[in-house]
Amino acid sequence: MADLRVKLGNLELPNPVIISSGHLTRTGKDIKKCDGYGGGAIILKSAFLEKEYEKVVKPYAPGLFPDARAEFYSTGDGYLCVCGLSPIPVEAWALWFKENIRSIKTPVIASIMAVTVEGYAKAAKMLQEAGAQAIEILLACPLPYLLPYPCVGGASFN
């Protein structure tokens, strides 16, 4: 049997298949389900800090953020999936890591997005301290309402 282990930074993955940030990884329940699929790693749905989220989506209500159903658009030579923002803020993911990460056998990579450099730094530190094994920094999200923010949406086209 072939040895498919790969090294990704400090992580030793059992195989190179990574369940990417998206509709399958939106909640803690989703992460636990993905844990049984046998992937090499799981990347959380990209999340904002609560204060950063307020700048993007209004009106803002504390707690879980508005969720969106995945939509698929034809590009002519393929499809683009748009599944909206994470319904869970970074602060709630940090708490989830502290309470659950030991029960997940697959390496879990946190994914953050922010409208300021300071937001990225604060979110990364918070998730690192909570137990995230790695951090993905989302710099280019093509959602239309993020385009005015050069740190996250505008980077898609700049």
N, C-alpha and C positions, 0 to 999 in steps of 0.2 A: 504494500500500500504506500502511495506517495506521501511524503511529509509536506504538508501545505502551510506549515507555520511561517509567519512573517513577522518582522520587527517593524513597528511603526513608532518612531521616537523611542520612548521608554517602555512602550507596550509590546508584549509578546502576544500576537494573535494566533489562535489555533488554525485559522485559514484566512485568505485575503478577501472574503466576502463580507462587506460592511453594509448593514441595514442603515440607509442614509436618513438624514433629517427630513422629515416629511409627515405625511398623513398617517403613516404606520407608527410613528413615535411621538404622538401628541400628548399622551398622559402616562402616568406611572403604571396604570393598568396595561396600556399598550406596550410599555417597555417590558413588563413581566411576561406578556404574551410573546414578544419578539425573542426573549431570552430562550424560549424553547425551540426556536427555529434552527439553531446551530450555526448562526453567523459568527464571523470572527470578531465583530464589534457592533455596537448599536450607537447611533448618534441621535441625541434628543432633538425634537423639533426646536428650531431656533427660537430663543426667547429674549424679551426685553426686560430690563429692570422696570418696576412699576412706574417710577418717575419718567423714564424715557418713553414708556408706552403712552403716558398721558399726552406727550407732545405729538404723537402720531394719530391716535384714534380718540375722537371726542363724540358724544359726551363720554366721560370716563366714569365707570362705577368700580369701587374697590372690589377686590377678590378676583374671580376668574374673568378673563377677558372674553370679548365676543369671539365666537368660533365661526369658521367658514367651511362649507362643504367643498371638497376638492372639485375643481373644474379643469377640463382638458380642452386645449385649443390646438387646432391643426396649424402647423407652420409650413405645410406643403411637402416637406420631406421628413416629417415626424410630428411629435406632439409635445406640447408644453403643458405641464401640470402646475396649476396654481391652487395651493391649498390654504391660503390665508395665513394669519399670524398664529403663533402658539396661544392656546387659551390659558396658559400657565406662566406667570411671571418668574423671573430668575429667583426671586426670594423664596417662592414656593418650591421651585426645583431644588434649591439648596436644602431646604427642610426635607424634601423627599430623599435626597442623597443621604443625609444623616440618618434617616430612619430605615432606608431600604437597601442601600447599595451592597451591604454584606450578603444579602439573600439572592443577588443576581450573579450568575456565574460568568456571563458574557461581559467583557470589558465595555463600559458605558462612557461615551464621549459626550460632554456637554456641548451645546451650540448656542452662541450668544450673538445678539445683534444690538446695535445701539445707534443713537443719532449724534453722539458725541464721543470723542476719544476717552474722556473721563468715564463715560458709561461702560465702554468696553473694559477698561481697567478694573472698575469696581465690580462688574459682573464676573469677570474672570477670577478675581481674587476670592469673591464670595463662594463661587462653585469649587474652586481649588480647595479652600478651607473646609468645604462640606464633604469632600471626598471624591470629586470627579477625577477620573484617571487621566483625562486629557480634555482640552478645550478646542473646539472649532470656532473660529471667528468668521462670522458671515459678513462679508463686505459688499456683496453685490446681489441684493434681493430685487428681482424685477417687478415686485408689486407696485402698481401705479401710484398709490398713496405714499410710497417711500421714496419716490424719485426726487422730491425736493431736498432730501437729506443726503449730502454727498458721502457721509461715512457709511451708509448702508444701501440706499437705493440708487443714488446717483452714480455710485461706483460701477453699476452695471453698464453704464454707457459712457463712462469717463475713464 
